[in-house]
Amino acid sequence: MDISVGRDSTDKSLQVNWSPNPYGCLKFTVTVLLVSAAGMIMFLYDLRDLFTDQLTIIDINTSNTSNLPGLAHLKTFSQSCRCHSMFTIGACGMEEVASMRAKDALWVSAAEKLNRSRFQQDILMMPQLQTISHYLPQLFKLNTTPAAISDAEATGNRHLTRAADSLPFVSCRVHMYTPSEIGKCTRKVLQDTGQPLRIAFVGDSRVRNTMEQIIRSTQQELKYRLTGGNSEQNITTTFLDHKSKFNMPVVGDGVELRLHWSAYLDLDRDTKKISQQGAKDLLEAWSNGTPGPNDGPIPDIAYITTGMWDSSMLSEDAAAESFISTLDKMAPVLKRLATRTLVLWHIHGPIKEWLATRDVPNGALDIMNRASWRWLGDSNVWLWDSRTVLMLKQLSECRYLSQSTLKTQIPPEWGCSDFQHAGRDVEDAAANMLWNLVCNKVLQLPSDHCCS
């Protein structure tokens, strides 16, 4: 529901928006079943929200537009459910998703339950995403060529990708970008706007890995280089292989990628304590339109996560409570930032429990994802759960392969031996979605494509 308040044209204009959430459900839900301390906290926050005005007032004439990104169509896409649906399942309404396989009872049920899980406490989210993942094609296969049973060998394509031109939950087409097309796009952005495309990755390795895959897949075309500090630093040995935990722009032809390492999103930055590095002051500066010299310009796209540093070290209840406390502090900042630029919020996938050396907080991850919807689902922040579905498909295939006698021959690029990260196949698909978001309009792809 949008409410607009206008004045005489000689006066300042005000835009007043009230939106309970994009799917028409009420923000406040009476919860009968409270299964954990974290659930109690979410319930109490809902009571508080019931008595809090949901009005956001933006003074159009006095807003600082000098810091707005140069890619105007990205701001337009923030209101486009069709483009949004490539990142958030059901952004155009879960009814549309259900109708894609209307005769498939399992699919329809998963779509309906997924919608309920976002705004109610009586149903889990991850199982619904898992069901949807079953409709993705299987990629990981071990081709055995045994001369004898005892001499069996396995071969696998190390460069598999989950990027595809169609996804079962998206009604528009997804373009499969080549490095040369990406280079054409970013150079055109620079030519048209006078500024490079800027993408910021704020968080821990869960967003850094996506940035790394972008660099690896387009390095030859875009000729990335590190800027600042020692200009002789090699991007491979200094950034990609070193698993960087510092802020240094990576600049290519028409594009600037920047990692803002953060292990605890609600803390301020402190370069002397990398393990407790935060990003609160950075996000506040961006959201207020007042970035400092160490902040970098406000990015065109900000991909953000709280990370897993605290969650993976705590019990399930403690992990969920810590996450909810972080969201309560940071949600207003993220919502404000989403009025200036396009914000993608990471939705967690599960940890591979058969590899973990400590307790696995997968139950907490489900609570955390539902909390993300309750805190951010009524804003312009895009909650990126289509990537989570791809990760769940990969996880199920890794689980199957790990039970085989040939598991030691699985290519490491598949990520099956990494207990908490997705493999490069998922990161490649995530990178391709980002290029669709930016480049489909720039390169004037046919209108049946997402974000065109």
Buried (B, 14 or more C-beta within 10 A) or exposed (E): EEEEEEEEEEEEBBBEBEBBBBBEBEBBBEBEEBEBEBBBBBBEBBEEBEEEEEEBEEEEEEBEEEBBBBBEBBBEBBEBBBBBBBBBBBBBBBBBBBEBBEEEEEBBEBBBBBBBBBBBBEBBBBBBBBBBBBBBEEBBEBEBEEEEEEEBEBEBBEEBBBBBEEBBBBBBBBBBBEEEBBBBBBBBBBEEBEBBBBBBBBBBBBBBBBBBBBBBBBBEBBEBEBEEEEEEBEBEEBBBEEEBBBBBBBBBBBBBBBBBBBBBBBBEBEEEEEEBBBBBBBBBBBBBBEBEEEBBBBBBBBBBBBBBBBBBEBEBBBBBBBBBEBBBEBBBBBBBBBBBBBBBBBBBBBBBEEBBEEBBBBBBBBBBBBBBBBBBBBBBBBBBBBBBBBBBBBBBBBBEBBEEEBBEBBBEBBBBBBBBBBBBBBBBBBBBBBBBBBBBBBBEBEEEBBBB
